[in-house]
């Protein structure tokens, strides 16, 4: 698998990375997630299962791994795997995020699974927690789901603290969600602290159903930011698990998931596309995107949804 620079961050990433949202906690909103982790929902069971997926990813050349404080025990599972496999710092690139706290208590039926808080106190607390788990392996630290209504980009105390972390050697990024992604990305391109650009990378949702952030991501790439694509499979809606899968993907020569990820890989501004695989089989299928000809990925005629429609549908996905 090709390795590429992540914009101006100084970090190197594989073209496909592994996101741990579906592997660090027993419940998630991907279609069929409950089936994927059935019988493995204990902490020890899920840790062993996550290790098997991490082994397959590393063996296939994946060198970027993405976690968050709100992904249950994702950081701990990742750190344990790195230690057990004796993978040295620098051999892989690790990103994590702050701003959400995991509140489900290892339940899938919890009324609230995560709580958002972008205050300075939360940044300081969660950064300390991440460093306590990952140590000097934490390469990229991201604001988790920055939005305009949330106001985190207006918190000067938070921005200055992030600038201090950046000056100490940690790359700084954001992730963003919702119909206003493009505006957040454009703001991040412009933000400086003491005359120095703050953000090294941006992670956003882009897929065949939700392409509204594409132009802004192109601008971010042109400005030197690394671009990470999340939810390229629309939480399973662009896989065979979706009864409403677009016909052009259902009847194609390549699997729907491989085509959808290949479409994201084909975007000239993308550096790394996250696989959210919850099983080894899903990961291997996702990685087949690397074999899809660029012409096949670029010729997909899938009708996009409006951002409002897409994000409303995503908000109704059940935790399983």
N, C-alpha and C positions, 0 to 999 in steps of 0.2 A: 504494500500500500504506500502511495506517495506521502511524503512528509513535506509540509509547507510552513513558511513563517506565518505566525498569527499577527498580521499587520505589523505595527511598530513596537509591539509588546516585547520583542526579544525572545518570545516563546516559539516552540515548534510543535505543530499538531499534525496528526494523521487526518486525511480527508474525511474519514468517518470516525466519530468518537462514540463513546458509550455514556449515556446519561443514566443515572442510578435512581431516578424517581420511582420506578416500578420495582426496584430490587431492595430498597432499604426499609420498607414498611409493608405490612400485610395487605393494605388496601390502596388502590389507586384507581384513576378514572379511565384507563385504557380499556377498550372493549375486550372482554374475556379475561381480564386480569385475574379474577378469582380462580378461573380454571388453570391459569398458568402457574399459580403458587399453591394450588390445592394440595393439602397434606404436608406443606412446608411452611406453615404460617408461624410456628414458634420462632423465637429469636435464633436458636441454634440451627433450626432447619432452614430458615431463610438465609442465615449467614453462609451455610454450606452451599446452598443453591446459588447465591450471588457469586461465590468463589468459582463455581463451575462456569458461569457466564463470563466472569472476568478472565478466567483461564483461556476460554475459547476466543475472547476478544484479543487478548494479548498475543496468542498464538497466530492470529490472523493479521497482525500488524497494527491493531488499534493502539494508539499511543496518547490519546486524550481521553480523560475520564472526568465526568462532571457530576458533582454532588451538591448538597445544600444542607443547612442546619435543619430544615423542615422535612427532609427525606428520611425521617425515622432514624435508623442507625446506619445510614448509607456511608457516612464518613468513617465510622468505626469499622464497618465491614471492609471498606476499601483499604484502610490503614492496616488491618490485620492481614489482608491478602498480600499487600506489598511486603510486609514483614516476613510472612511465611514463605513467599516465593523469592525473597531476598532481592527484590527489585530496587536498585539504588536510586536515590534522588537524582533527577536529571534524565533518567531512562524513559520516563513518561512525563506528561504534563497534566497537572491536577488543577481543576477549577472547583471552587465552592462558592456558596452564596450566603448572604445574611439578609434578615428582614422579615422572615416568617419563622414562627416557632411551631414545632410539631405538638399537637394537643390531643391526638386520638387515643393515647394510652395503649397502643398496640391492638386497637379494636378496628374492625371494618364498619361497624354500625355506629360509630361515634357521631354525635350531632354536629361537631365541628372538628375538622381534621388538622387545620393549621390556622394560625392567627398572624396577621400582618402588623408589624410595628417598625417603622423606619426612623426611630429616634436615635440620638447619639448613644444613649445608655444601651440600647439593644445592639448597636454596632459594636461597641466596646465589649459587651458581654459575649456576643456570639463569635466575634473574632478570636477572643481568648479561648473559647471552647473549641473552635476549629483548629487553632494552633496546638492546643493541648492534645488533640487527636492526631492531626496530620503532621505536626512539627514543621520542619523546613521543606516539606514536600508541597506546601500550599503555594502554587505559582500564580494563580489568577483568582482574585477575590471580587465578587460581583454583587451589586445591589440586586436583590431578588424582586423581580416584577415591579420595576419603576413605572409609574403612570403619572400623567399630569394631575389628575385629581388627588393623588396621594401626596404630592408636594415634596417628595424627598429631594428633588433637584433644586429646591429653593431653600433647603436647610444648610446654611453656610457652615454651621458647626460640623455637620456630617461630611460635607465636601472637604473641609480642611483636614478632618481626621483621615479621610481616604487619601488625601494628598500626602499626608505624613507617612502612611503605609506604603504609598507608591515610592516615595523618596527612599524608603528603607529597603526597597527591592521587590515588592510584590506588585504585579500588574493589577490594574483596577479596571473593572468592567461593569456593565449593567445587563440585566435581562429585562425584557418588557413584554407585556401582554395586553390584550384588549384592542378595541377598534382604533385607539389613538396611538398605536405603536410608532407610526411614522413621525409624528410630532415629537415624541420622546427621543427618538434616535437623532433627529436633527438638533434638538437642544443639547444632547450629549456631545455632538461634534463641536459645538461652540464653547462648552464650559471650560473655563480656565481657573486655576487657583494660583495667585501670585504670578500671573502671566504665563503659566505653563499649562498646556492641555492636560486635563485630569484623566480622561478615559482612554484606555488602550484597546478595549474590545466591547462589542455589543452582541448580545444574544437575543434573537427575536424569533417569533413564529412566522414561518413561511412555508406554505405548501400549496398544492394545486387548487385547493378550495379557498385559501386565504392568502392572496398575493399582495395585499395592499401596502406592505412594508418594503416591497422590492426596490422602488426608486430610492427611498431613504437609505436602505442598506447599501445600495450602490454608491451613494454620496459618502456614507461612512467609510466604505472601502477606499474610495478615492482620497479621503482625508487621512488615511493611514491606520484606521481602526481595524482590528481583527473582527471578522464576522462569523458568528456561530449561529447555525440554524437549528432551532428546536421544533419539535412537533411536526416534522416533515410528513408523518403519517396521520396527522390530525387525530391523535389519540385512538388510532385503530380504524378510523372511518375510511382510510385509504388502503385498507387491506381486505382480504377475502372474507373477513369476519363481518363486514358490513353488508347486510342484505341490500342496501341501497347504493352499493359501489357503482360508480359510473361504468357504463357498458364498455367504453374504450379500454378501461383497465381490466375488466373482468375477462375479456376475450383476447387479450394481448398475448404475444409470444412469451413475454417475461412476466413474472409474478407482479401483482399490483404494488406490493411494498417496494420491490426493487425498482420499479418504474418511478414511483413517487419520490424515492430517495435520489434516483438518478436525475430527476428533474431539478431537484435542489442542487445537486452537484454541478449541474450544467450552468447554473447562474454564475456569471463572470465575477461577481463580488463575493461569492461564498468561499470561506476557508475550510471550515469543518462542519459536517452535518452530523447531528446527534442521532444515533440509534437509541430508541428507548426500549430495546428488547428485554423481555422478562424471562426468556428461555434461550438455551443454546440454539435450538432450531430456528427461532425467530431471528436471532443474530445472524446466523449463516444465510438465511434468506435475505435479510437486509443487505448484507455484504455483497450479494450478487449484483447490487446496483453498480458496482465497479466494472461489471462486464457488459452493462447495457450501452450500446452505441449512442454517442451524443445525439445523432440524428433522431433515433427512436425516442429519446427523452425529450428532445426539443419539439417534436411533432405532436405531442399529446394534446388532444382537443377536449379538455375537461372544463366545464363551465364553472367558473368561480362563484362563490357566494358573496353577498355583500358583507363587509366586516361586521355590521350589526347582527346580521343573521348568523354568521359563523360563530361569533362569540356567545350569542344567546344559546345556540345549540350546545356549545361546549359547556356552558354553565349548567346544563341539565344532565350531563353525563353522570351516572351513578358511581359511587366508590364501591368497588368489589374486591 
